[in-house]
Amino acid sequence: FYFMLGNTTILLIDDRETIIENVKRTFLEVNIKHTLFSAANENEAWLLLDGSHKLNPVPKIILIDVNRTDNEGINFLKALRTNIDLRSILVFVITDAEQEVNKAAALQLNIAGYVALKFESDILNFSFSILNDYWNIIEF
């Protein structure tokens, strides 16, 4: 699915409908004016980035929870960082997992941030409001 609000494209990689709906609602509530696409997993995301269902324009930001799968998230980030056309995409790990098993590996793959948060309305609104401020002041 996609949720269109603005010019910058963001890809959310998560298979949980509740998370996707919470993020979509949060974008509306904090007035984030970026287009949000979602992919259920890393393979589906890759098709949107460099495969048969390639998005145009390619997303400038990816939101992913690398703690949801064994090593798929980290392997996805490694592939992203070695792809000359995609390696400059900003990646934010957004996770509600208590463990931080992949934190060091993700940070070594040049992610823009590792955000541990609960997917509750007030916390999401606050966190995404700050991220939105950051996204709006940087140059891509």
Stockholm file with secondary structure:
# STOCKHOLM 1.0

chainA/1-140         FYFMLGNTTILLIDDRETIIENVKRTFLEVNIKHTLFSAANENEAWLLLDGSHKLNPVPKIILIDVNRTDNEGINFLKALRTNIDLRSILVFVITDAEQEVNKAAALQLNIAGYVALKFESDILNFSFSILNDYWNIIEF
#=GR chainA/1-140 SS CEECCSSSEEEEECCCHHHHHHHHHHHHHTTCCSEEEEESSHHHHHHHHHSTTCCSSCCSEEEECTTSSSSHHHHHHHHHHHCTTTTTSEEEEEECCSCCTTHHHHHHTTCSEEEECCCCHHHHHHHHHHHHHHHHHSCC
#=GC SS_cons         CEECCSSSEEEEECCCHHHHHHHHHHHHHTTCCSEEEEESSHHHHHHHHHSTTCCSSCCSEEEECTTSSSSHHHHHHHHHHHCTTTTTSEEEEEECCSCCTTHHHHHHTTCSEEEECCCCHHHHHHHHHHHHHHHHHSCC
//
